[in-house]
Amino acid sequence: MHITDRLYQKKWGVFNHFLQYLQNTPGNPHNMGTGVLSWEDCVNAIDTDLLAYSLHQCGAGFYFITIMQGEPYLIAPNATFDAIAGTKPGEACATRDLVLDLYKSLSRYGIDLYLYYTGDGPYKDDTIGRRFGFIEPRTDGVTMPFVEKWAAVLEEYAVRYGDKVCGWWIDGCYRDFLKYTDELLDSYYNAIKKGNPNAIVAMNNGVFPEHRKYYAKEDFVCGEFGDFLAIPPTRFIDGAQAFTLAPLGTLQKGAEKYGAWGRYGCKRSGQYLRHFISCVHEAGGVVAIDIALNRDGSLDPEQMEALKQINAD
């Protein structure tokens, strides 16, 4: 038995970037023609039952969602964050606990829940970033005081959710860019394991042409890629489960700097995905497909049709 057996058996799943700027980009279909919403309204707008049913229709075995990324907008309450940032409930951390609502909806279909966190905190907000101790230029690197504060926010979530969350994918843990070390990363690892010893952990050190293990204790590799191309050589990369995360969407004019993450359209067909996932799983790997998420929790019909072909008889 390996701690990642449950993930491996699920074979493939879906990943959503749910972020304030994506939901409020002018002209973006995420908006659904309803203009700019507050973060509170964005979080409250998601129908988790609709989302879970759509994922079930596609055949996804697991689901990842971002807690936050760069900006001080988090998808669930966190008293630790508010105490450090000097914010009130609803200003940065949503008052709705979207994570718990997602768990309730997903569990009806046996879809496992995973969460995305970051290693650079709310650095894009100068005031709040300073209170945590990390702002631009990020090349100055993180410090232990920052990591301890940011890990405390993570620990509150991890302890609250316990075994409701099967694992964590932590972005922005770069060794060269942000000066991370295994000692610093231990703070995040320990926070997660305090909430659920069986939760699996991956720390992201960036995009590479092949699957690589980064952090000594990570249970699965982050496997961030720009497309669905790399087949892992074996199930375990230096003891960590092989994992692939790539975006299905296409680059959109005017938003190239964000890449295809959380975007609409299909760079690959459903038949291609079916074959790719089959090859990856035969080699011992697992695939997460990043797709767009509408404000109401619905998915892009074109992307849904592609995903439905993966498990088609």
C-alpha positions as CSV (number, residue, x, y, z in Angstrom):
1,M,0.0,0.0,0.0
2,H,1.2,3.5,-0.8
3,I,-0.3,6.7,0.4
4,T,-1.1,7.8,-3.2
5,D,-3.0,4.6,-4.1
6,R,-6.3,6.4,-3.8
7,L,-5.2,9.1,-6.2
8,Y,-3.7,6.6,-8.6
9,Q,-6.9,4.5,-8.7
10,K,-8.9,7.6,-9.7
11,K,-6.8,7.9,-12.9
12,W,-7.8,11.5,-13.9
13,G,-9.6,14.5,-12.6
14,V,-10.3,18.2,-13.1
15,F,-8.6,21.3,-11.9
16,N,-10.2,24.8,-11.6
17,H,-8.5,28.1,-11.2
18,F,-11.1,30.1,-9.3
19,L,-9.6,33.6,-8.9
20,Q,-10.9,37.1,-8.6
21,Y,-9.3,38.4,-11.7
22,L,-10.5,35.5,-13.8
23,Q,-14.1,35.9,-12.6
24,N,-14.0,39.6,-13.3
25,T,-12.1,40.0,-16.6
26,P,-14.2,42.2,-18.9
27,G,-15.6,40.3,-21.8
28,N,-14.5,37.0,-20.3
29,P,-17.2,34.3,-20.5
30,H,-16.6,33.6,-16.8
31,N,-18.6,36.8,-16.2
32,M,-21.7,35.5,-17.9
33,G,-22.6,39.0,-18.7
34,T,-23.2,40.1,-15.1
35,G,-20.4,42.7,-14.8
36,V,-17.9,43.0,-12.0
37,L,-18.7,41.3,-8.7
38,S,-17.2,41.6,-5.3
39,W,-15.2,38.6,-4.1
40,E,-18.0,37.7,-1.7
41,D,-20.5,37.6,-4.5
42,C,-18.2,35.6,-6.7
43,V,-17.8,32.9,-4.0
44,N,-21.5,33.0,-3.2
45,A,-22.5,32.6,-6.9
46,I,-21.1,29.1,-7.3
47,D,-23.7,26.3,-7.3
48,T,-21.6,23.4,-5.9
49,D,-24.2,20.9,-6.7
50,L,-24.3,21.9,-10.3
51,L,-20.5,21.8,-10.5
52,A,-20.3,18.4,-8.8
53,Y,-23.0,17.0,-11.2
54,S,-21.1,18.3,-14.2
55,L,-17.9,16.6,-13.0
56,H,-19.8,13.4,-12.4
57,Q,-21.2,13.6,-16.0
58,C,-17.6,14.0,-17.3
59,G,-16.4,11.0,-15.3
60,A,-13.8,12.9,-13.2
61,G,-12.5,11.0,-10.2
62,F,-11.1,13.9,-8.3
63,Y,-11.3,17.7,-8.2
64,F,-8.8,20.5,-7.4
65,I,-9.6,24.1,-6.8
66,T,-7.4,27.1,-5.9
67,I,-7.8,28.5,-2.4
68,M,-6.1,31.7,-3.6
69,Q,-3.2,32.9,-5.8
70,G,-1.2,36.1,-5.3
71,E,-4.1,38.3,-4.3
72,P,-5.7,38.4,-0.8
73,Y,-8.9,36.7,-1.9
74,L,-9.5,33.3,-0.3
75,I,-12.4,30.9,-0.9
76,A,-13.2,30.2,2.8
77,P,-13.1,31.9,6.2
78,N,-9.8,32.0,8.0
79,A,-9.4,33.8,11.3
80,T,-5.6,33.4,11.2
81,F,-5.4,35.2,7.9
82,D,-7.7,38.0,9.1
83,A,-5.7,38.5,12.4
84,I,-2.4,38.9,10.5
85,A,-3.8,40.8,7.5
86,G,-6.0,43.1,9.6
87,T,-9.0,42.3,7.5
88,K,-12.6,41.5,8.5
89,P,-14.5,38.4,7.4
90,G,-15.7,38.9,3.9
91,E,-13.1,41.4,3.0
92,A,-10.4,38.9,2.0
93,C,-11.6,35.5,3.2
94,A,-15.1,34.7,1.9
95,T,-17.7,34.2,4.7
96,R,-19.0,31.2,2.8
97,D,-16.9,28.1,3.3
98,L,-16.8,27.0,-0.3
99,V,-14.5,24.1,0.5
100,L,-17.0,22.5,2.9
101,D,-19.8,23.1,0.4
102,L,-17.7,21.5,-2.4
103,Y,-16.9,18.5,-0.2
104,K,-20.6,17.9,0.5
105,S,-21.6,18.2,-3.2
106,L,-18.6,16.1,-4.5
107,S,-18.9,13.3,-2.0
108,R,-22.4,12.4,-3.3
109,Y,-20.6,11.2,-6.4
110,G,-17.5,9.8,-4.8
111,I,-15.3,12.6,-6.3
112,D,-12.3,13.4,-4.1
113,L,-11.5,16.9,-3.2
114,Y,-7.9,18.4,-3.4
115,L,-6.8,22.0,-2.7
116,Y,-4.3,24.3,-4.3
117,Y,-2.3,26.7,-2.0
118,T,0.7,28.9,-2.7
119,G,4.2,29.4,-1.3
120,D,4.2,33.2,-1.9
121,G,1.1,34.3,-0.1
122,P,-0.8,37.6,-0.9
123,Y,2.3,39.2,-2.3
124,K,0.3,41.3,-4.9
125,D,-1.3,43.4,-2.2
126,D,1.3,45.7,-0.9
127,T,-0.4,46.4,2.5
128,I,-1.4,42.9,3.4
129,G,1.7,41.4,1.8
130,R,3.9,43.5,4.1
131,R,1.9,42.3,7.2
132,F,2.8,38.8,6.2
133,G,6.3,39.8,5.4
134,F,6.5,39.1,1.6
135,I,5.9,41.4,-1.3
136,E,7.6,42.2,-4.7
137,P,10.3,41.9,-5.7
138,R,9.9,38.3,-4.9
139,T,13.4,37.6,-6.0
140,D,14.5,38.8,-2.5
141,G,13.2,35.4,-1.3
142,V,11.0,34.2,1.5
143,T,12.0,34.3,5.2
144,M,11.1,31.9,8.0
145,P,8.9,34.6,9.7
146,F,6.8,34.8,6.5
147,V,6.7,31.1,6.1
148,E,5.6,30.6,9.7
149,K,2.7,33.1,9.3
150,W,1.6,31.6,6.0
151,A,1.9,28.1,7.3
152,A,-0.4,29.1,10.2
153,V,-3.1,30.1,7.7
154,L,-2.7,26.8,5.9
155,E,-2.8,24.9,9.2
156,E,-6.2,26.4,10.2
157,Y,-7.6,25.1,6.9
158,A,-5.9,21.7,7.1
159,V,-7.2,21.1,10.7
160,R,-10.7,22.3,9.9
161,Y,-11.1,20.1,6.8
162,G,-9.2,17.0,8.1
163,D,-9.8,14.0,5.9
164,K,-12.4,15.8,3.8
165,V,-9.4,17.0,1.7
166,C,-7.4,14.2,0.2
167,G,-4.3,16.3,-0.7
168,W,-2.6,19.6,-1.4
169,W,-0.8,21.0,-4.4
170,I,1.3,24.0,-3.3
171,D,2.5,26.4,-6.0
172,G,5.3,29.0,-5.9
173,C,7.7,27.0,-3.8
174,Y,10.6,27.8,-6.1
175,R,14.1,27.0,-4.9
176,D,16.0,29.4,-7.1
177,F,13.5,32.2,-7.5
178,L,12.1,32.4,-4.0
179,K,15.0,30.8,-2.1
180,Y,13.0,27.9,-0.7
181,T,14.7,25.1,1.2
182,D,13.4,21.8,2.4
183,E,13.5,23.2,6.0
184,L,11.2,26.1,5.0
185,L,8.9,23.7,3.1
186,D,8.6,21.5,6.2
187,S,6.4,24.2,7.7
188,Y,3.7,23.7,5.1
189,Y,4.1,19.9,5.1
190,N,3.7,19.7,8.8
191,A,0.7,22.0,8.8
192,I,-1.1,19.7,6.3
193,K,-0.2,16.5,8.0
194,K,-1.5,17.9,11.3
195,G,-4.9,18.2,9.7
196,N,-4.8,14.8,8.0
197,P,-1.8,12.5,8.2
198,N,-3.1,10.7,5.1
199,A,-3.3,13.9,3.0
200,I,-0.8,13.8,0.1
201,V,1.4,16.8,-0.6
202,A,3.2,18.2,-3.6
203,M,5.4,21.3,-3.7
204,N,5.8,23.1,-7.1
205,N,9.3,24.3,-8.3
206,G,8.1,25.3,-11.8
207,V,7.6,23.9,-15.2
208,F,10.1,21.3,-16.6
209,P,10.1,19.0,-19.6
210,E,9.7,15.9,-17.6
211,H,8.3,14.7,-14.3
212,R,10.6,15.6,-11.4
213,K,10.5,15.1,-7.6
214,Y,11.3,18.4,-5.8
215,Y,10.7,18.3,-2.1
216,A,12.2,15.4,-0.1
217,K,8.9,14.5,1.6
218,E,6.4,15.1,-1.1
219,D,4.0,12.3,-1.8
220,F,3.3,13.2,-5.4
221,V,5.1,15.3,-7.9
222,C,3.5,18.6,-9.1
223,G,4.0,17.8,-12.8
224,E,3.1,21.2,-14.1
225,F,3.1,21.2,-17.9
226,G,1.8,23.5,-20.6
227,D,0.3,20.7,-22.7
228,F,-0.5,17.0,-22.5
229,L,2.7,15.5,-23.9
230,A,5.0,14.0,-21.2
231,I,4.5,10.3,-20.2
232,P,6.2,9.5,-16.9
233,P,8.8,6.7,-17.1
234,T,7.4,4.9,-14.1
235,R,4.7,5.3,-11.4
236,F,7.1,6.6,-8.7
237,I,9.6,9.4,-9.3
238,D,12.2,9.0,-6.5
239,G,9.4,7.6,-4.4
240,A,6.7,10.2,-5.3
241,Q,3.6,9.4,-7.4
242,A,3.9,10.6,-11.0
243,F,1.3,13.3,-11.6
244,T,0.5,15.6,-14.6
245,L,-1.3,19.0,-14.5
246,A,-1.9,20.8,-17.7
247,P,-4.5,23.3,-19.1
248,L,-7.0,22.2,-21.7
249,G,-8.0,25.8,-22.6
250,T,-6.4,27.9,-25.3
251,L,-4.6,31.2,-25.1
252,Q,-6.9,34.2,-25.3
253,K,-6.0,37.5,-27.0
254,G,-5.0,40.1,-24.5
255,A,-4.4,37.6,-21.7
256,E,-1.4,35.8,-23.0
257,K,0.6,36.5,-19.8
258,Y,-1.7,34.3,-17.8
259,G,-1.2,31.3,-20.2
260,A,-4.1,29.0,-20.9
261,W,-4.9,28.3,-17.2
262,G,-8.6,28.6,-16.4
263,R,-9.4,29.4,-20.0
264,Y,-12.0,28.2,-22.5
265,G,-11.7,26.1,-25.6
266,C,-9.8,22.8,-26.2
267,K,-6.2,22.6,-27.4
268,R,-6.6,18.8,-27.5
269,S,-9.6,16.7,-28.5
270,G,-11.4,14.3,-26.3
271,Q,-10.0,11.3,-28.2
272,Y,-6.5,12.7,-27.7
273,L,-7.1,13.1,-24.0
274,R,-8.5,9.6,-23.8
275,H,-5.4,8.1,-25.4
276,F,-3.0,10.3,-23.4
277,I,-4.5,9.5,-20.1
278,S,-4.5,5.8,-20.9
279,C,-0.8,6.0,-21.7
280,V,0.0,7.9,-18.6
281,H,-2.0,5.6,-16.3
282,E,-0.4,2.5,-17.9
283,A,3.0,4.0,-17.1
284,G,1.8,4.6,-13.5
285,G,0.8,8.3,-13.6
286,V,-2.3,10.4,-12.9
287,V,-3.6,13.4,-14.9
288,A,-5.4,16.6,-13.8
289,I,-7.0,18.6,-16.5
290,D,-7.3,22.4,-15.9
291,I,-10.5,23.9,-17.4
292,A,-12.6,27.0,-17.1
293,L,-15.2,27.6,-14.4
294,N,-18.3,29.9,-14.9
295,R,-19.6,32.1,-12.1
296,D,-22.5,29.8,-11.4
297,G,-20.4,26.6,-11.2
298,S,-21.2,25.5,-14.7
299,L,-18.5,24.3,-17.1
300,D,-17.7,25.2,-20.7
301,P,-19.9,22.9,-22.9
302,E,-17.0,22.4,-25.4
303,Q,-14.6,21.3,-22.7
304,M,-17.3,19.1,-21.1
305,E,-17.9,17.2,-24.3
306,A,-14.1,16.6,-24.6
307,L,-13.9,15.3,-21.1
308,K,-16.9,13.0,-21.6
309,Q,-15.0,11.2,-24.3
310,I,-12.3,10.1,-21.9
311,N,-14.4,7.4,-20.2
312,A,-16.8,6.8,-23.1
313,D,-17.6,3.1,-23.9
